């Protein structure tokens, strides 16, 4: 009976476990981030899928998120962030810092 309970419990939980963290897509185009403001739930791990549509490389960088990742032109990268307490976390493109700017807002 105990084994049946464990099996049923695992079957009920498996879709939740397999779902993984929420995925947020960010595009780099013309040395800008789209969207440049990303809202995520606080205290939740999130997967950023960053697609670089430009022909040149860009580096996603954030001191507050403790992340940096070079993304070649016409390619994409996955960056995991969080769980984060509520707040704002700026990020920028290291190669074009004057134009490629954005922020993550955990709420």
C-alpha angles and dihedrals in degrees: 000000000000091000091052090052091051092048093050091047092053092048091053094047099042096083089054093048094045093048092076126190121329114271120228118190121214124181128204111211129159087358092300132111117237113228096022091191120053123187118204134171113266118247092021129115110236133193115220114204104199115193117194107207093175122096090233129070123257131191118223104215135175127166091192093052092039091229136128127167131167111222115197120225115280093012140096140227138197119229121183118210134177162325082217131182115238111287146086123291117189123210132184144181108260093207095048104023096159094061107019102073134135145141142227115224115201111199 
